Amino acid sequence: MSTRVHKLAKELNITSKDLVERLKKLGVKVKGHMSALDEETAEIMRHEIKDKAKKDKPALKAKPAVSAKTAIPPKPAPEVKKEIKAEPAKEPEVKTQKKILEATLPLTVKQLAAKLNTRPNDLIKSLMKKGVFATVNQNLADELISEIVGQHGFELKKPPTLEEELMEDHKEGLRHGEKHGHAIRAPIVTLMGHVDHGKTSLLDYIRKTKVTAKEKGGITQHIGAYEVTTGKGQVTFLDTPGHQAFTAMRARGANATDIVVLVVAANDGIMPQTIEAIDHARAAEVPIVVAINKCDLPNISMDKIKKQLSGRDLMPEDWGGKTITVPVSAKTGEGIDKLLEMLLLEAEVLELKANPNVHARGVIVEGKLSPGQGAVATVLIKNGTLKVGDVILSGFHYGRVKAMINDRGKRLTEAPPSTPVEILGLSGVPEAGDEFFSVKDEKKARTLSLLKQEERRVGKLRGSQRMSLEELYKHIKDGTIKELKVVIKGDVQGSLEALKKSLEELSTKEVKLGVIHMGTGNINESDIMLALVSNAIVIGFHVKVEPKADEIAKKENVDVKLYNIIYEAVEDLKAAMEGLLEPIIKEMFQGRAAVRQVFQVSKVGVVAGCSVTKGSITRSGGVKLIRNKEVIFKGKIKSLKHLKDDIKEAREGLECGISLEKHKDIKSGDIIENFKIEKIIRRLDGKQ
């Protein structure tokens, strides 16, 4: 008989982590909470922990109070008196504390003089002594301002920015809430793996709903966040798409999670996207639990899957490793309960905690634009409690939470840690993966949001000025760069990020793919006009083209492509980019002729009397003139004759007269080789 560590820990009313540490101190080799103990070791631990608990209780009472009388301090060592020569007493240094001068840089001479309460002329004179000649309205360098301020007995301090003020308010709320302590929170679990290995179907069985039916082609196109209540506690699931085009979304899912469930189909084993999922989970330093799905299928080998996992440093526990592997079936429900039990057990070891009494902080899982509701964001609370009416700030957007809806469509008034909810009330669609914070001052949040949006708008204008269409054409003509520009519109932010990342990965040294704009919502007139002036194509994902935009696109011949599956868009763009690649030029050998004698012919010039020794010489092909095994000329044939007749081709064994275009240096014994140029289409993957 053997007993698992976690079962014995439960029996002894201690944590699995504590029991593992005690066993290691006794020299018992255990790897984790799933390790098996023989009955003798388990019995020893039972007696030891129970005996220790009995001894600890009286031991606390037995400790006598140490009174001031009994506590005799050690005698101090006798002081050794040394003769010290009298030195004049030093006057204590009096440090004058400088006054704080708050100022937003840069400052003009006039502004700085006003802050220092001095005349501008006096300040200009002191600047001249430093070798700086400045006018009253001239901006001064930051370092120079600090130096002048210091000389006047001030210390320069930049006033906090709006963002710093809001974050300080948020931190103040955190400090206030820390007094109430932390509480155990539900684990956030991400399902990851290869496409069609059953991630969403597995989650369907757990939630008892059909999510896959809503998705095009049965492939999950967006991240979903779902809360599941089990008999032993709650678990929050993030369902990430499995297709390789969604690498960015999958990476974001791993970074927002506590535990990754790697779904591997028993009939397929580890596939390319499975390897990517493992890498993302490891980069996020997240523990991995493997769910071997489709275990109900006939003729499957669990050992084969476990061997593949071992090859990826995921040694199963029953093979002596640390990775929990659970055979499951999304069809029959086999192993689902055990998987949930293992997830909660892993969460217990991780000791996940959060403080529900502080200002809410979390991550944007998804953002979209809803026709009836406006900007809708799916958020996951990492710490604190989000309430209806709270003001939140995320990236370029802010808003007061008007409503919160959970994954089952139920309205909530507050969302504690590890709760996924959809929130309404934001000023715009937030970026998926951005953090959000609840703040006190809505006015400051709005001002900061507008400032950030203006900065982004100015940045985009500057970016477009740096690379104009004329400059791009010049680069393409010079052969230094070729670029295919794209405007992307999608229904949700997550799809846009994934599509952008997949497309940018197609870029090579010669051909660059640049996403000049992306946004949520239908394709409008503004998108078409931007594509028109930038010579770009427009890609729509799960969206439509507005009537006016469609009219302009047809009139101006702007290329608009609509897709429902991401990898179809990637393949089409790949084909378009391959059209911009310069073809590979190959010289195909056609024939060789030996120069027997050279003639000087009037009106023609130098003519080489040749004998064709191999292949054929054609007038349309290119030629090389070879002397002493070195190519001394490469060009075209000016004329090809047999006797006095012009011919198109001279075959092997025939004699002919050849004159070269723009070259007269031909000698007897030279070799003339004929070749034709063949252009081979290049592909982005390097294949021909």
C-alpha positions as CSV (number, residue, x, y, z in Angstrom):
1,M,0.0,0.0,0.0
2,S,1.2,3.5,-0.8
3,T,-0.1,7.0,0.1
4,R,0.1,10.2,-1.9
5,V,1.8,13.2,-0.2
6,H,-1.2,15.4,-0.7
7,K,-3.6,12.8,0.8
8,L,-1.4,12.4,3.9
9,A,-1.1,16.2,4.2
10,K,-4.9,16.5,4.2
11,E,-5.1,13.8,6.9
12,L,-2.6,15.5,9.1
13,N,-4.2,18.9,8.5
14,I,-1.1,20.6,7.1
15,T,-0.2,21.9,3.6
16,S,1.4,19.6,1.0
17,K,4.3,22.0,0.8
18,D,5.0,21.8,4.6
19,L,4.9,18.0,4.4
20,V,7.3,17.8,1.5
21,E,9.8,20.0,3.4
22,R,9.5,17.8,6.6
23,L,10.1,14.6,4.5
24,K,13.2,16.1,2.8
25,K,14.6,17.0,6.2
26,L,14.2,13.4,7.3
27,G,16.1,12.3,4.1
28,V,13.0,10.9,2.3
29,K,13.3,11.6,-1.4
30,V,10.1,13.2,-2.7
31,K,9.6,15.4,-5.8
32,G,6.2,16.9,-5.2
33,H,2.7,16.6,-3.8
34,M,1.9,13.7,-6.1
35,S,4.8,11.5,-4.9
36,A,3.9,8.2,-3.4
37,L,5.0,7.2,0.2
38,D,5.2,3.6,1.5
39,E,3.0,2.8,4.5
40,E,5.9,2.6,6.9
41,T,7.1,6.2,6.0
42,A,3.6,7.5,6.2
43,E,3.1,5.9,9.7
44,I,6.4,7.5,10.9
45,M,5.2,10.9,9.7
46,R,1.9,10.5,11.5
47,H,3.6,9.7,14.8
48,E,6.2,12.4,14.5
49,I,3.8,15.2,13.6
50,K,1.3,14.2,16.3
51,D,4.1,13.8,19.0
52,K,5.5,17.2,18.0
53,A,2.1,18.8,18.3
54,K,1.8,17.4,21.9
55,K,5.3,18.5,22.9
56,D,4.8,22.0,21.5
57,K,1.8,22.9,23.7
58,P,3.4,22.5,27.2
59,A,6.7,23.8,25.9
60,L,5.1,27.2,25.5
61,K,3.9,27.2,29.2
62,A,7.2,25.8,30.5
63,K,9.2,28.8,29.4
64,P,9.8,30.9,32.6
65,A,9.5,34.6,32.4
66,V,12.9,36.2,32.5
67,S,12.8,39.0,35.2
68,A,15.0,42.0,35.2
69,K,16.8,40.6,38.4
70,T,17.7,37.2,36.9
71,A,18.8,38.7,33.6
72,I,22.5,39.7,34.5
73,P,24.1,41.5,31.7
74,P,27.7,40.6,30.8
75,K,30.4,42.8,32.4
76,P,31.7,45.3,30.0
77,A,35.4,45.0,29.1
78,P,37.7,47.4,31.0
79,E,38.3,50.5,29.0
80,V,41.9,51.1,27.9
81,K,42.7,54.7,28.3
82,K,45.0,56.2,25.7
83,E,46.7,59.5,25.7
84,I,45.0,61.6,23.1
85,K,46.6,64.9,22.1
86,A,44.2,67.7,22.4
87,E,43.0,68.9,19.1
88,P,41.1,72.1,18.5
89,A,37.4,71.4,18.5
90,K,35.8,71.4,15.1
91,E,32.8,73.5,14.5
92,P,29.8,71.3,13.6
93,E,28.9,71.5,9.9
94,V,25.6,73.2,9.5
95,K,23.9,71.9,6.4
96,T,21.6,74.4,4.9
97,Q,18.5,72.8,3.6
98,K,17.7,74.0,0.1
99,K,14.2,75.2,-0.7
100,I,12.3,73.2,-3.3
101,L,11.5,74.9,-6.6
102,E,8.9,73.1,-8.7
103,A,9.1,73.8,-12.4
104,T,8.1,72.2,-15.7
105,L,11.1,72.2,-18.1
106,P,12.1,73.7,-20.5
107,L,12.1,77.3,-19.2
108,T,12.9,80.6,-20.9
109,V,15.3,83.1,-19.3
110,K,12.2,85.3,-18.4
111,Q,10.3,82.4,-16.8
112,L,13.3,81.3,-14.8
113,A,14.0,84.9,-13.6
114,A,10.4,85.1,-12.4
115,K,10.6,81.9,-10.4
116,L,14.0,82.9,-8.8
117,N,12.5,86.4,-8.0
118,T,15.3,88.2,-9.9
119,R,15.5,90.5,-12.9
120,P,16.0,89.0,-16.4
121,N,18.9,91.3,-17.1
122,D,20.8,90.1,-14.0
123,L,20.2,86.5,-15.0
124,I,21.5,87.3,-18.6
125,K,24.7,88.8,-17.1
126,S,25.3,85.8,-14.9
127,L,24.8,83.6,-18.0
128,M,27.3,85.7,-20.0
129,K,29.9,85.0,-17.3
130,K,29.4,81.3,-18.0
131,G,29.9,81.9,-21.7
132,V,26.2,81.5,-22.5
133,F,24.6,84.2,-24.6
134,A,20.8,84.0,-24.4
135,T,17.9,86.2,-25.1
136,V,15.0,86.8,-22.8
137,N,12.6,84.4,-24.6
138,Q,15.2,81.7,-25.3
139,N,14.8,78.2,-23.7
140,L,17.7,77.1,-21.5
141,A,19.2,73.6,-21.2
142,D,17.9,71.5,-18.3
143,E,21.4,71.0,-16.8
144,L,22.1,74.8,-16.9
145,I,18.7,75.5,-15.2
146,S,19.6,73.0,-12.4
147,E,23.0,74.7,-11.9
148,I,21.5,78.2,-11.8
149,V,18.7,77.2,-9.4
150,G,21.3,75.5,-7.1
151,Q,23.4,78.7,-7.0
152,H,20.3,80.6,-5.8
153,G,19.8,78.2,-2.9
154,F,17.0,76.1,-4.5
155,E,16.7,72.5,-5.4
156,L,14.9,71.9,-8.7
157,K,12.1,69.4,-8.7
158,K,9.8,68.6,-11.5
159,P,6.1,68.5,-10.5
160,P,4.5,65.1,-10.8
161,T,2.8,64.3,-14.1
162,L,-0.9,63.5,-14.2
163,E,-0.1,59.8,-14.6
164,E,2.2,59.9,-11.5
165,E,-0.5,61.6,-9.5
166,L,-3.1,59.0,-10.4
167,M,-0.7,56.1,-9.7
168,E,0.1,57.7,-6.4
169,D,-3.6,57.8,-5.5
170,H,-3.9,54.1,-6.5
171,K,-0.8,53.2,-4.4
172,E,-2.3,55.1,-1.5
173,G,-5.4,53.0,-1.7
174,L,-3.2,49.9,-1.7
175,R,-1.4,51.0,1.4
176,H,-4.7,51.7,3.2
177,G,-6.1,48.3,2.2
178,E,-3.0,46.4,3.3
179,K,-4.2,46.7,6.9
180,H,-7.0,44.3,6.2
181,G,-4.7,41.5,4.9
182,H,-4.7,39.0,2.1
183,A,-7.1,36.2,1.2
184,I,-6.7,33.0,-0.9
185,R,-7.9,33.6,-4.5
186,A,-9.0,31.2,-7.2
187,P,-6.3,30.0,-9.7
188,I,-6.3,31.5,-13.2
189,V,-5.8,28.6,-15.7
190,T,-5.0,28.9,-19.4
191,L,-5.7,26.1,-21.9
192,M,-3.0,26.0,-24.5
193,G,-2.1,23.6,-27.3
194,H,-2.3,22.7,-31.0
195,V,-5.3,23.6,-33.2
196,D,-8.1,21.0,-33.0
197,H,-6.7,19.1,-30.0
198,G,-9.9,19.8,-28.1
199,K,-9.1,22.8,-25.8
200,T,-12.5,24.5,-26.3
201,S,-14.4,21.2,-26.3
202,L,-12.7,20.3,-23.0
203,L,-13.8,23.7,-21.5
204,D,-17.2,23.1,-23.0
205,Y,-17.6,19.9,-21.0
206,I,-16.6,21.7,-17.8
207,R,-18.9,24.6,-18.4
208,K,-21.7,22.6,-19.9
209,T,-22.1,25.1,-22.8
210,K,-21.2,25.2,-26.5
211,V,-18.6,27.7,-27.3
212,T,-17.1,26.1,-30.4
213,A,-20.3,26.3,-32.4
214,K,-20.0,30.1,-32.4
215,E,-16.6,30.1,-34.0
216,K,-15.8,30.0,-37.7
217,G,-14.4,26.6,-38.7
218,G,-14.5,25.4,-35.1
219,I,-11.3,27.3,-34.4
220,T,-11.4,29.7,-31.4
221,Q,-10.7,33.2,-32.8
222,H,-10.7,35.2,-29.6
223,I,-9.6,34.8,-26.0
224,G,-12.4,33.9,-23.7
225,A,-12.4,34.1,-19.9
226,Y,-14.7,31.8,-17.9
227,E,-15.3,31.1,-14.2
228,V,-16.1,27.6,-13.1
229,T,-17.3,26.5,-9.7
230,T,-16.3,23.0,-8.6
231,G,-17.1,21.1,-5.4
232,K,-13.7,22.1,-4.0
233,G,-13.4,25.7,-5.1
234,Q,-13.5,28.1,-8.0
235,V,-11.2,28.0,-11.1
236,T,-10.9,30.8,-13.7
237,F,-10.2,29.6,-17.2
238,L,-8.6,31.5,-20.1
239,D,-9.3,29.7,-23.4
240,T,-6.7,30.8,-25.9
241,P,-6.8,29.9,-29.7
242,G,-4.6,27.0,-30.9
243,H,-3.7,28.2,-34.4
244,Q,-0.1,29.4,-34.8
245,A,-1.3,32.8,-36.1
246,F,-2.5,33.5,-32.5
247,T,1.0,33.3,-31.0
248,A,0.7,36.8,-29.6
249,M,-2.6,36.1,-27.9
250,R,-1.4,32.8,-26.6
251,A,1.7,34.5,-25.1
252,R,-0.5,37.1,-23.4
253,G,-2.7,34.3,-22.0
254,A,0.4,32.6,-20.5
255,N,1.5,35.9,-18.8
256,A,-1.9,36.5,-17.2
257,T,-2.2,33.0,-15.8
258,D,-1.1,31.0,-12.7
259,I,-1.3,27.5,-14.3
260,V,-1.1,26.3,-17.9
261,V,-3.1,23.3,-19.0
262,L,-1.3,21.9,-22.0
263,V,-3.9,20.0,-24.1
264,V,-2.3,17.2,-26.2
265,A,-4.4,14.9,-28.4
266,A,-3.7,11.3,-27.7
267,N,-3.9,10.4,-31.4
268,D,-1.7,13.2,-32.7
269,G,0.9,13.8,-29.9
270,I,3.0,16.9,-29.7
271,M,2.6,19.3,-32.7
272,P,4.3,22.6,-33.7
273,Q,1.8,24.8,-31.8
274,T,2.1,22.5,-28.7
275,I,5.9,23.3,-28.7
276,E,5.1,27.1,-29.0
277,A,2.7,26.8,-26.1
278,I,5.3,25.1,-23.9
279,D,7.8,27.9,-24.7
280,H,5.3,30.6,-23.8
281,A,4.4,28.9,-20.5
282,R,8.1,28.6,-19.6
283,A,8.9,32.2,-20.6
284,A,6.1,33.2,-18.1
285,E,7.5,30.8,-15.5
286,V,4.2,29.2,-15.1
287,P,3.7,25.5,-13.9
288,I,2.4,23.2,-16.6
289,V,-0.3,20.5,-16.2
290,V,-0.7,18.2,-19.2
291,A,-4.2,17.0,-20.2
292,I,-4.0,14.1,-22.7
293,N,-7.3,14.5,-24.5
294,K,-9.2,12.0,-26.7
295,C,-8.1,9.1,-24.5
296,D,-11.4,7.4,-25.4
297,L,-10.2,6.7,-29.0
298,P,-9.0,3.2,-29.9
299,N,-5.4,2.2,-30.6
300,I,-3.7,5.1,-28.7
301,S,-0.5,4.8,-26.8
302,M,-0.1,6.9,-23.6
303,D,3.5,5.9,-23.3
304,K,4.2,7.4,-26.7
305,I,2.8,10.8,-25.6
306,K,4.7,10.6,-22.3
307,K,7.9,9.9,-24.2
308,Q,7.3,13.0,-26.4
309,L,6.7,15.1,-23.2
310,S,9.9,13.8,-21.7
311,G,11.8,14.9,-24.8
312,R,10.5,18.4,-24.0
313,D,11.6,18.3,-20.3
314,L,8.1,17.6,-19.1
315,M,8.8,14.3,-17.4
316,P,5.5,12.8,-16.1
317,E,5.2,12.0,-12.4
318,D,4.5,8.3,-12.9
319,W,7.9,8.2,-14.8
320,G,9.7,9.9,-11.9
321,G,9.3,13.5,-13.0
322,K,7.3,16.5,-11.7
323,T,4.8,17.1,-14.5
324,I,1.2,16.2,-13.7
325,T,-0.4,14.3,-16.6
326,V,-4.1,13.5,-16.7
327,P,-5.8,11.4,-19.4
328,V,-9.1,13.1,-20.2
329,S,-11.9,12.9,-22.8
330,A,-13.9,16.0,-23.7
331,K,-16.5,13.7,-25.3
332,T,-17.2,11.3,-22.4
333,G,-16.0,13.4,-19.5
334,E,-13.4,10.8,-18.4
335,G,-10.7,12.3,-16.1
336,I,-12.3,15.8,-15.9
337,D,-12.8,15.6,-12.2
338,K,-9.3,14.5,-11.6
339,L,-8.0,17.3,-13.8
340,L,-9.9,19.9,-11.7
341,E,-8.6,18.3,-8.5
342,M,-5.0,18.5,-9.7
343,L,-5.5,22.1,-10.7
344,L,-6.8,23.0,-7.2
345,L,-4.0,21.0,-5.6
346,E,-1.4,22.8,-7.7
347,A,-3.0,26.1,-6.7
348,E,-2.7,25.1,-3.0
349,V,1.0,24.5,-3.5
350,L,1.4,27.9,-5.2
351,E,-0.4,29.6,-2.2
352,L,-2.2,32.1,-4.4
353,K,-3.3,35.2,-2.5
354,A,-4.8,38.6,-3.2
355,N,-6.2,41.5,-1.2
356,P,-9.9,42.2,-2.0
357,N,-9.9,45.4,0.1
358,V,-7.7,47.5,-2.1
359,H,-8.2,49.5,-5.4
360,A,-8.7,47.1,-8.3
361,R,-5.8,46.2,-10.6
362,G,-6.0,43.7,-13.5
363,V,-5.4,43.0,-17.2
364,I,-7.5,43.6,-20.3
365,V,-8.2,40.2,-21.8
366,E,-10.1,41.5,-24.8
367,G,-11.6,44.7,-26.2
368,K,-14.3,45.1,-28.8
369,L,-16.7,47.7,-30.2
370,S,-20.4,46.6,-29.7
371,P,-23.1,48.4,-31.8
372,G,-25.5,48.7,-28.9
373,Q,-23.1,49.0,-26.0
374,G,-20.1,50.9,-27.3
375,A,-16.6,50.0,-26.1
376,V,-16.7,46.6,-24.2
377,A,-13.7,45.2,-22.4
378,T,-13.2,41.7,-21.0
379,V,-11.1,42.2,-17.9
380,L,-9.5,39.9,-15.3
381,I,-9.1,41.2,-11.8
382,K,-5.6,40.4,-10.4
383,N,-5.9,42.2,-7.1
384,G,-8.5,44.3,-5.3
385,T,-12.2,44.4,-6.0
386,L,-13.7,46.2,-9.0
387,K,-17.1,47.8,-8.3
388,V,-19.8,49.4,-10.5
389,G,-19.1,53.2,-10.4
390,D,-15.3,52.8,-10.1
391,V,-13.1,55.0,-12.5
392,I,-10.5,53.0,-14.3
393,L,-7.6,53.9,-16.5
394,S,-6.1,51.7,-19.1
395,G,-3.6,52.8,-21.8
396,F,-5.2,55.6,-23.9
397,H,-8.7,55.1,-22.4
398,Y,-10.5,55.8,-19.2
399,G,-14.1,55.4,-18.0
400,R,-16.5,54.9,-15.1
401,V,-17.7,51.3,-14.9
402,K,-21.4,51.5,-15.8
403,A,-22.1,47.7,-15.8
404,M,-20.2,44.4,-15.2
405,I,-21.4,41.2,-16.7
406,N,-19.9,37.7,-16.1
407,D,-19.4,35.0,-18.7
408,R,-22.9,33.6,-18.1
409,G,-24.6,37.0,-18.8
410,K,-25.3,37.8,-15.2
411,R,-24.9,41.4,-14.0
412,L,-22.6,41.9,-11.0
413,T,-22.1,44.9,-8.7
414,E,-18.6,43.9,-7.7
415,A,-15.9,41.6,-8.9
416,P,-13.3,40.2,-6.5
417,P,-9.8,38.9,-7.4
418,S,-9.5,36.2,-10.2
419,T,-13.0,37.1,-11.6
420,P,-13.4,37.7,-15.3
421,V,-16.0,40.2,-16.3
422,E,-17.1,42.3,-19.3
423,I,-17.3,46.0,-18.4
424,L,-19.1,48.9,-20.1
425,G,-18.3,52.6,-19.8
426,L,-14.8,53.0,-21.3
427,S,-14.1,55.9,-23.6
428,G,-12.7,53.6,-26.3
429,V,-11.6,50.1,-27.1
430,P,-8.6,49.3,-24.9
431,E,-5.5,47.4,-26.0
432,A,-5.7,43.6,-25.2
433,G,-3.0,42.8,-22.7
434,D,-2.8,46.3,-21.2
435,E,-3.1,46.7,-17.4
436,F,-5.9,48.7,-15.9
437,F,-6.1,50.5,-12.5
438,S,-9.0,51.9,-10.6
439,V,-8.3,55.6,-9.7
440,K,-10.2,58.3,-7.6
441,D,-10.2,61.4,-9.9
442,E,-12.2,61.0,-13.1
443,K,-11.3,64.5,-14.3
444,K,-7.5,63.7,-14.1
445,A,-8.1,60.3,-15.8
446,R,-10.0,62.0,-18.7
447,T,-7.3,64.7,-19.1
448,L,-4.5,62.1,-19.1
449,S,-6.4,59.9,-21.6
450,L,-6.8,62.9,-24.0
451,L,-3.1,63.9,-23.7
452,K,-2.0,60.3,-24.5
453,Q,-4.3,60.2,-27.5
454,E,-2.9,63.5,-28.8
455,E,0.6,62.2,-28.3
456,R,-0.2,59.1,-30.3
457,R,-1.8,61.2,-33.1
458,V,1.2,63.5,-33.4
459,G,3.5,60.5,-33.3
460,K,1.6,58.9,-36.2
461,L,1.8,62.2,-38.2
462,R,5.6,62.4,-37.6
463,G,6.0,58.8,-38.7
464,S,4.1,59.3,-41.9
465,Q,6.2,62.4,-42.7
466,R,9.4,60.4,-42.3
467,M,8.5,57.9,-45.0
468,S,6.5,59.5,-47.8
469,L,5.2,57.6,-50.9
470,E,7.8,59.4,-53.1
471,E,10.6,58.2,-50.8
472,L,9.3,54.7,-50.8
473,Y,9.3,54.6,-54.6
474,K,12.8,55.9,-54.6
475,H,13.9,53.2,-52.3
476,I,12.2,50.5,-54.4
477,K,13.8,51.9,-57.5
478,D,17.2,51.8,-55.9
479,G,16.6,48.3,-54.8
480,T,17.3,49.2,-51.1
481,I,13.8,48.4,-49.8
482,K,10.5,47.1,-51.0
483,E,7.4,47.4,-48.8
484,L,3.9,46.2,-48.9
485,K,1.7,48.4,-46.8
486,V,-1.4,47.1,-45.1
487,V,-4.4,48.7,-43.3
488,I,-6.1,46.1,-40.9
489,K,-9.6,46.4,-39.5
490,G,-11.1,43.7,-37.2
491,D,-13.9,43.1,-34.9
492,V,-11.8,42.8,-31.7
493,Q,-8.4,44.0,-30.6
494,G,-7.0,40.5,-29.9
495,S,-7.5,39.4,-33.6
496,L,-5.8,42.6,-34.8
497,E,-2.7,42.0,-32.7
498,A,-2.4,38.4,-33.7
499,L,-2.9,39.2,-37.4
500,K,-0.4,42.0,-37.3
501,K,2.3,39.8,-35.6
502,S,1.7,37.0,-38.1
503,L,2.0,39.4,-41.1
504,E,5.1,41.2,-39.8
505,E,6.8,37.9,-39.4
506,L,6.6,37.5,-43.2
507,S,9.0,40.4,-43.7
508,T,12.4,39.7,-45.2
509,K,15.5,41.9,-45.8
510,E,14.3,42.7,-49.3
511,V,10.6,43.0,-48.8
512,K,9.0,44.6,-45.7
513,L,5.4,44.3,-44.7
514,G,4.3,47.4,-42.8
515,V,1.0,47.7,-40.9
516,I,0.3,51.5,-41.3
517,H,-3.0,51.4,-39.4
518,M,-5.2,49.0,-37.5
519,G,-8.4,49.4,-35.6
520,T,-11.7,47.8,-34.6
521,G,-15.0,48.3,-36.5
522,N,-16.1,48.1,-40.1
523,I,-14.0,49.4,-43.0
524,N,-14.9,53.1,-43.5
525,E,-14.1,56.0,-45.9
526,S,-11.1,57.1,-43.8
527,D,-9.5,53.6,-44.1
528,I,-9.9,53.6,-47.9
529,M,-8.5,57.1,-48.2
530,L,-5.5,56.2,-46.1
531,A,-4.8,53.1,-48.2
532,L,-5.2,55.3,-51.4
533,V,-2.6,57.9,-50.4
534,S,-0.2,55.2,-49.0
535,N,-0.6,52.8,-51.8
536,A,-1.7,50.1,-49.3
537,I,-4.2,47.3,-49.3
538,V,-7.0,46.9,-46.8
539,I,-7.6,43.7,-44.9
540,G,-10.8,43.1,-43.0
541,F,-11.2,40.4,-40.4
542,H,-14.8,39.5,-39.3
543,V,-16.0,43.0,-40.5
544,K,-17.9,44.5,-43.4
545,V,-17.2,47.4,-45.8
546,E,-19.4,50.4,-45.4
547,P,-21.4,51.4,-48.6
548,K,-19.6,54.7,-49.1
549,A,-16.2,53.1,-48.5
550,D,-17.0,50.3,-51.0
551,E,-17.9,52.9,-53.6
552,I,-14.6,54.8,-53.2
553,A,-12.6,51.6,-53.2
554,K,-14.1,50.5,-56.5
555,K,-13.7,53.9,-58.0
556,E,-10.0,54.4,-57.0
557,N,-9.1,50.6,-57.4
558,V,-8.1,50.2,-53.7
559,D,-7.6,46.5,-53.0
560,V,-9.9,45.3,-50.1
561,K,-9.8,41.8,-48.8
562,L,-12.2,40.3,-46.3
563,Y,-11.4,37.2,-44.2
564,N,-13.0,35.0,-41.5
565,I,-10.0,32.7,-40.9
566,I,-6.6,34.3,-40.1
567,Y,-4.3,31.9,-41.8
568,E,-6.1,32.5,-45.1
569,A,-5.2,36.2,-44.8
570,V,-1.6,35.3,-44.0
571,E,-1.3,33.0,-47.1
572,D,-2.8,35.7,-49.4
573,L,-0.4,38.4,-48.1
574,K,2.5,35.9,-48.4
575,A,1.7,35.4,-52.1
576,A,1.5,39.2,-52.6
577,M,4.9,39.8,-51.0
578,E,6.5,37.0,-53.1
579,G,5.4,39.1,-56.2
580,L,7.7,41.9,-54.9
581,L,10.8,39.7,-54.5
582,E,13.4,40.0,-57.3
583,P,13.5,36.7,-59.2
584,I,16.6,34.5,-59.2
585,I,18.6,35.0,-62.4
586,K,20.2,31.8,-63.8
587,E,22.4,31.5,-66.8
588,M,21.6,28.3,-68.7
589,F,24.4,27.0,-71.0
590,Q,23.4,26.7,-74.7
591,G,26.5,26.2,-76.7
592,R,30.2,26.7,-77.3
593,A,32.2,27.8,-80.3
594,A,36.0,28.0,-80.9
595,V,37.4,31.0,-82.7
596,R,39.5,29.8,-85.7
597,Q,40.3,33.0,-87.5
598,V,39.5,36.7,-87.1
599,F,38.4,38.9,-90.1
600,Q,38.1,42.7,-90.5
601,V,35.0,43.4,-92.5
602,S,34.0,46.8,-93.7
603,K,30.8,48.3,-92.3
604,V,30.6,45.3,-89.9
605,G,33.8,45.5,-88.0
606,V,35.6,42.5,-86.4
607,V,34.1,39.1,-87.3
608,A,35.2,35.8,-85.7
609,G,35.2,32.8,-87.9
610,C,34.1,30.0,-85.5
611,S,33.3,26.3,-85.3
612,V,30.5,25.2,-83.0
613,T,32.0,22.5,-80.8
614,K,29.0,21.9,-78.5
615,G,25.3,22.6,-78.3
616,S,24.1,25.6,-80.5
617,I,24.8,29.3,-80.8
618,T,21.7,31.5,-81.0
619,R,21.5,35.1,-81.9
620,S,19.0,36.0,-79.1
621,G,21.1,34.6,-76.3
622,G,23.9,36.2,-74.3
623,V,27.6,35.4,-74.8
624,K,30.9,35.2,-72.9
625,L,34.2,35.6,-74.6
626,I,36.8,33.4,-72.8
627,R,40.5,33.8,-73.2
628,N,43.0,31.6,-71.2
629,K,40.0,30.3,-69.1
630,E,39.1,33.9,-68.1
631,V,35.9,35.8,-69.1
632,I,37.1,39.0,-70.8
633,F,33.7,40.1,-72.2
634,K,30.1,39.4,-71.4
635,G,27.4,40.8,-73.7
636,K,25.3,40.2,-76.8
637,I,25.8,38.9,-80.3
638,K,25.6,41.7,-82.9
639,S,25.4,39.4,-85.9
640,L,25.4,35.7,-86.7
641,K,26.2,34.5,-90.2
642,H,26.7,31.3,-92.2
643,L,28.8,32.3,-95.3
644,K,27.0,35.5,-96.3
645,D,23.5,34.7,-94.9
646,D,22.1,35.9,-91.6
647,I,21.0,33.0,-89.4
648,K,19.2,32.7,-86.1
649,E,21.0,29.5,-84.9
650,A,24.2,27.6,-85.6
651,R,24.2,24.0,-84.4
652,E,27.1,21.7,-83.4
653,G,29.5,20.9,-86.2
654,L,28.7,24.0,-88.3
655,E,30.9,27.0,-89.0
656,C,29.7,30.5,-88.6
657,G,30.7,34.1,-88.3
658,I,30.1,35.9,-85.0
659,S,30.5,39.7,-84.4
660,L,30.0,40.9,-80.8
661,E,28.1,44.0,-79.8
662,K,30.5,46.8,-78.6
663,H,33.6,44.6,-78.5
664,K,36.3,44.2,-81.1
665,D,39.2,42.5,-79.2
666,I,38.8,38.9,-80.4
667,K,41.7,36.6,-81.1
668,S,42.2,33.2,-82.7
669,G,42.0,30.5,-79.9
670,D,39.3,32.4,-77.9
671,I,36.1,30.5,-76.8
672,I,32.7,32.0,-77.3
673,E,30.0,30.5,-75.0
674,N,26.3,31.1,-75.6
675,F,23.7,31.2,-72.7
676,K,20.1,32.1,-72.1
677,I,18.8,33.9,-69.0
678,E,16.2,32.1,-66.9
679,K,14.2,33.9,-64.2
680,I,13.1,31.8,-61.2
681,I,10.3,33.0,-59.0
682,R,11.4,33.3,-55.4
683,R,9.3,32.4,-52.3
684,L,9.5,33.8,-48.7
685,D,10.3,30.3,-47.3
686,G,13.4,30.1,-49.5
687,K,12.0,27.4,-51.8
688,Q,11.9,27.8,-55.6
